[in-house]
Amino acid sequence: MFVYDDSSPYYEQVLIKKTINLVGENKHTTVIDAQHKDTTVEISDADNCLVSGFTIQNCMSSGTEYQLAVVEIFRSDYVIIRNNILTIGDTPMGDWTCAVELDNCMYCKIQDNTMFKDEYKGSTDGIVLHEGSSHNTISGNDISNYTEGICTYGGSNSNNVIVGNHIHHNLFGIEISGDTHTEILNSRIEYNEAKGIDNEEAHNTTISGNIISYNGMGEEFDCGIMLYWNTRSNYISDNIISYNNPTGIYMLTGVDNVVTRNNFIDNWGDSDTPKRWWGNAYFNYELKQWRFHRLNCWRRNYWSDSFGILPKVIRGDLEFFFFIPWFEFDWRPKIIPYNIGTA
């Protein structure tokens, strides 16, 4: 179905329950506006749908956790949301809502959309993947001014790919919670207020080819990448991790992770940040976790604060009622930065 912009804006809520291609004439001038009355576009139990070429805006805030969205996809597979402008509009402080929500969806594609909040406040997300949403691809989107740019919940999602996005000026850029085999690739993740990537109890995540820069405001736990709560077997390679404040990468009780061929450049705190949080990398283990065979592997990274061919010392702590200073090593650091192409 082709929708002309002659009668735009369309003040309505669209419910899709069968396979359809819904294509707007021009994404800047073909507007669907829910006027904060409900979800703006809902796709429910309908596979192989396409929505493209619209401005979709002004969903209702639910007041609870993610019940309404600008675009909601429920129990629908192989759906494509492409080349749209998606905006929540003004929301009350504390109300949860999001631009795109996937709930029990597989093999969907969220591509080349612009998602933004007019003002960063409240509890809003760009893209949310709920439990049972796997094998989806999020690519080429520009996402800004949300509490979380992209986030996952539920712990049963797997094999989702986040590639080629620009995620900026959010509180958290990407938050992965409990998922497995997520790939975060070739994206620009920058100027997020707290963290660029927050990986919580998520295993076998690949983070590669990204520019992760200027995240954090100097508070404790602010960083470019955080791996925490026993997150394990993650692979972080070929990223530019630079100018995050105060830490480039922070591993909080994360084990068996591989960090290799990254450029760590000038990640520093300021005078108000506790010194132990400063620097390109920092780690913390609970004493009960510590095993020689489960340490993280730091291999052939470039470190802006390392000189010559000597091993790079990475500061950290063992925690057992109090902090015990500890160290890991990148035994053969790169002397000059890698030529990593911009994302």
C-alpha positions in Angstrom: 0.0 0.0 0.0 1.4 3.4 -1.1 0.5 6.4 1.1 0.6 9.8 -0.4 1.5 12.9 1.6 -1.4 15.0 0.3 -3.6 14.5 3.4 -0.7 14.3 5.9 -0.5 14.4 8.8 -2.6 11.3 9.5 -3.9 11.6 13.1 -4.5 7.9 13.9 -3.2 4.7 15.3 -2.4 2.0 12.8 -2.9 -1.7 13.6 -1.4 -4.2 11.2 -2.5 -7.9 11.6 -1.7 -9.3 8.1 1.2 -9.2 5.7 1.5 -5.8 4.0 4.0 -3.3 2.6 3.2 0.1 3.9 5.2 2.7 2.1 5.0 6.5 2.5 5.7 9.0 -0.3 8.3 11.0 1.6 9.5 10.3 5.1 9.7 14.0 5.9 6.2 14.9 4.8 4.2 11.6 5.2 3.4 11.8 8.9 1.5 9.3 11.2 0.7 11.0 14.5 -1.0 9.1 17.4 -1.4 12.3 19.4 -0.2 10.5 22.5 -3.4 8.3 22.5 -1.8 4.9 22.0 0.9 3.0 20.1 1.3 4.8 16.8 2.0 1.7 14.5 1.4 -1.8 15.9 2.3 -5.0 14.0 0.8 -8.0 15.7 0.9 -11.7 14.6 1.8 -10.6 11.0 5.0 -11.8 9.3 6.8 -10.3 6.4 5.6 -6.8 6.8 7.4 -3.6 5.6 7.0 -0.1 6.9 9.0 2.5 5.2 9.0 6.2 4.3 7.1 7.8 7.2 7.5 10.1 10.1 5.9 8.1 12.9 5.4 10.0 16.1 3.8 10.8 19.4 2.9 7.5 21.0 1.3 7.4 24.4 3.4 6.9 27.5 2.2 3.9 29.5 3.5 4.9 32.9 4.8 1.4 33.4 7.4 -0.7 31.6 7.3 -0.6 27.8 3.6 -1.3 27.1 3.4 1.3 24.3 5.7 2.4 21.6 6.0 4.5 18.4 6.4 1.2 16.5 5.5 -2.1 18.3 6.2 -5.5 16.8 4.6 -8.4 18.6 5.0 -12.1 17.7 5.8 -11.2 14.1 8.9 -12.4 12.2 10.7 -11.1 9.1 9.4 -7.6 9.6 11.3 -4.6 8.1 11.2 -1.1 9.5 13.2 1.0 7.1 14.0 4.6 6.3 11.6 6.3 8.8 11.8 9.2 11.2 10.6 7.9 14.6 10.1 10.2 17.6 8.2 9.6 20.9 7.5 13.3 21.4 7.2 14.8 24.9 6.7 12.3 27.7 6.1 12.7 31.4 9.1 12.3 33.7 9.4 8.7 34.8 7.1 7.1 32.2 8.6 4.3 30.1 8.2 4.1 26.4 10.3 3.6 23.3 10.6 4.2 19.6 10.7 0.6 18.5 9.8 -2.5 20.5 10.3 -6.1 19.5 8.5 -8.7 21.6 8.9 -12.3 20.7 10.1 -11.5 17.2 12.7 -13.2 15.0 14.6 -12.2 11.8 13.3 -8.7 11.8 15.3 -5.7 10.4 15.4 -2.2 11.8 17.3 -0.3 9.2 18.3 3.3 8.3 15.9 5.1 10.6 16.4 8.3 12.5 15.2 8.0 16.1 15.4 10.9 18.5 13.8 12.6 21.6 13.2 16.3 21.4 14.6 16.5 24.9 16.5 13.9 26.9 14.4 13.2 30.1 12.2 10.6 31.6 12.7 6.9 30.9 12.7 6.3 27.2 14.5 4.0 24.9 15.3 4.0 21.2 15.0 0.2 20.4 14.0 -2.4 22.9 14.3 -6.2 22.4 12.2 -8.2 24.8 12.5 -11.8 25.7 12.2 -14.2 22.8 13.6 -11.8 20.2 16.5 -13.4 18.4 18.3 -13.3 15.0 17.3 -9.7 14.4 19.4 -7.0 12.7 19.6 -3.4 13.8 21.6 -1.4 11.2 22.3 2.0 9.9 20.1 3.9 12.4 20.8 7.3 14.0 19.7 7.1 17.7 20.0 10.0 20.1 18.6 11.6 23.3 17.2 8.5 25.0 17.8 6.9 28.4 19.1 3.9 26.4 19.8 4.0 22.7 19.4 0.2 22.2 18.6 -2.3 25.0 17.7 -5.9 25.5 15.8 -7.6 28.3 14.7 -11.0 29.4 17.9 -13.0 29.1 16.7 -15.5 26.4 17.5 -13.4 23.3 20.4 -14.6 21.1 22.2 -13.9 17.8 21.1 -10.3 17.4 23.3 -8.1 15.2 23.8 -4.4 15.9 25.8 -3.0 13.0 26.6 0.4 11.4 24.6 2.6 13.7 25.4 6.0 15.1 24.3 6.0 18.8 25.0 9.3 20.5 23.9 11.7 23.3 22.0 9.1 25.3 22.5 8.2 28.9 23.5 4.7 27.9 24.4 3.9 24.3 23.8 0.2 24.2 22.7 -2.0 27.1 22.8 -5.8 26.7 21.3 -7.7 29.6 21.5 -11.5 29.9 21.7 -12.2 26.1 24.1 -14.5 24.3 25.9 -14.2 21.0 25.1 -10.5 20.4 27.3 -8.8 17.8 28.0 -5.0 18.0 29.9 -4.1 14.9 31.1 -1.1 12.9 29.2 1.5 14.8 29.9 5.0 16.2 29.0 5.0 19.9 29.9 8.4 21.3 28.9 11.3 23.6 26.7 9.1 25.8 26.4 10.5 29.3 27.2 7.4 31.4 28.4 4.4 29.3 28.9 3.6 25.6 28.2 -0.2 25.9 26.9 -1.8 29.1 27.1 -5.6 28.9 25.4 -7.2 32.0 25.4 -10.9 32.5 25.6 -11.2 28.7 27.9 -13.9 27.3 29.7 -14.5 24.0 29.2 -10.9 22.9 31.4 -9.7 20.0 32.3 -6.0 20.0 34.3 -5.3 17.0 35.2 -2.5 14.5 33.5 0.3 16.5 34.5 3.8 17.5 33.7 4.2 21.2 34.6 7.7 22.2 33.7 10.6 24.5 31.4 8.5 26.7 31.1 9.2 30.5 31.0 12.4 32.6 33.7 11.4 35.1 31.5 9.6 37.5 32.4 6.2 39.0 31.4 3.4 36.7 31.2 5.7 33.7 33.2 4.2 30.8 33.4 3.3 27.1 32.6 -0.4 27.7 31.5 -2.1 30.9 31.4 -5.9 31.3 29.9 -6.8 34.6 28.1 -9.4 36.8 30.0 -12.4 35.7 29.7 -11.7 32.0 32.1 -14.1 30.3 33.5 -15.3 27.0 33.1 -12.0 25.3 35.4 -10.9 22.4 36.4 -7.3 22.0 38.6 -6.5 19.0 39.6 -3.9 16.5 37.8 -0.9 18.2 39.0 2.6 18.7 38.3 3.2 22.5 39.2 6.8 23.1 38.6 9.9 25.3 36.1 8.2 27.6 35.8 9.7 31.1 37.2 8.2 33.3 37.7 4.7 31.9 38.0 3.1 28.5 36.9 -0.4 29.4 35.9 -1.6 32.9 35.4 -5.3 33.8 33.4 -5.7 37.0 33.5 -9.4 37.9 33.8 -10.3 34.2 36.0 -13.4 33.4 37.2 -15.3 30.4 37.0 -12.3 28.1 39.4 -11.6 25.2 40.5 -8.0 24.5 42.7 -7.8 21.4 43.9 -5.4 18.7 42.1 -2.3 20.1 43.4 1.2 20.2 43.1 2.6 23.8 43.7 6.3 23.5 43.6 8.9 26.3 40.8 7.5 28.5 41.2 9.6 31.7 39.3 10.9 34.7 39.5 14.3 36.2 40.6 15.6 39.6 37.2 14.7 41.2 37.3 11.0 40.1 38.9 8.5 42.5 42.3 7.6 41.1 41.6 3.9 40.9 38.9 4.4 38.2 41.2 6.3 35.9 42.8 5.1 32.7 42.4 3.1 29.6 41.3 -0.1 31.4 40.4 -1.3 34.9 39.1 -4.6 36.3 37.7 -5.9 39.5 37.2 -9.5 40.6 35.5 -10.9 43.7 38.1 -13.1 45.5 35.9 -16.2 45.1 36.0 -15.8 41.3 39.7 -15.6 41.0 41.3 -18.5 39.1 44.5 -18.5 37.0 42.7 -20.3 34.2 39.8 -17.8 34.2 41.6 -14.5 33.9 40.8 -12.1 31.1 43.1 -12.1 28.1 44.7 -8.7 27.0 46.5 -9.3 23.7 48.3 -7.0 21.3 46.4 -3.8 22.0 47.7 -0.3 21.5 47.9 1.8 24.8 48.4 5.5 24.7 50.0 5.3 28.2 52.4 2.5 27.4 55.9 3.1 26.2 58.4 1.0 24.2 58.1 -2.8 24.0 57.6 -3.5 27.7 54.4 -5.3 28.8 51.5 -3.0 29.6 50.4 -3.3 33.2 46.6 -3.2 33.7 45.4 -2.1 37.1 42.7 -3.8 39.0 41.5 -5.1 42.4 40.5 -8.3 44.1 37.6 -7.7 46.4 37.2 -9.5 49.7 35.5 -7.1 52.2 38.2 -4.6 51.1 40.2 -4.0 47.9 43.4 -5.8 47.2 45.4 -4.2 44.4 46.0 -6.6 41.5 47.4 -6.5 38.0 47.0 -8.1 34.6 49.2 -7.7 31.6 49.1 -7.2 27.9 52.5 -8.9 27.4 53.1 -7.7 23.8 51.3 -4.4 23.3 51.3 -2.7 19.9 53.8 0.2 19.8 51.9 2.3 17.2 48.1 2.5 16.8 46.3 0.1 14.4 44.9 1.6 11.3 41.2 1.0 12.1 38.8 2.4 9.6 36.1 4.7 10.8 32.7 3.1 11.2 
